[in-house]
Amino acid sequence: MKRTIEVATSAIVALSLLMGMMTGVAAASQPKLSSELLRLSQMPVGWIIDSSERSSHNCLGSFLAPKGVRQTASANILLDDSGGTPYVDETLATYRNARDAYKTITSTVMKCDANGKTITLARMNFPQFGNSSAAFVLTTQGWGYAADFLVVRKNNVLLGIEYVDLNPIYTPWFHGFIVKALRNLSAS
């Protein structure tokens, strides 16, 4: 009996150690998304990290997490020009299947309804980034602002970046923020 208890205890200890090691490996293999986000030092002078949760439109405010798509990890940062516009909202996220998530997300964006406002949402002709990418431009009547959105799949990570400014958007700035964001993602 005593021998059975010793064997059972040893088995439990060994299993616990093995599970601990496996958990450590899984955690170590998850990208540290928050360290790959844009940094304030990469932004123009006068920009700040904004702790508010704003977005130009509800359906696009969480466009990397539409219904039916489950993220395994995510990180977000909102940077703006002294609390106003322009602003950049960047999200990085991982999924069980990044390819399927990308397909669902890019098709969902086109079905955006901005709380009954008259909007124009269209695919944008934009350079290709990462494994796959899709860019969108959004304008509203009477709002005075426009938003550009880009979704990039780079391996198992999706980058979603929204740039909001007075209409019309100055595309070279948007492109510059994308290049910086992807450079951060490449560094890890």
Salt bridges, closest charged atoms under 4 A:
ASP50 OD2 - ARG54 NH2 3.39
ASP80 OD2 - ARG54 NH2 2.59
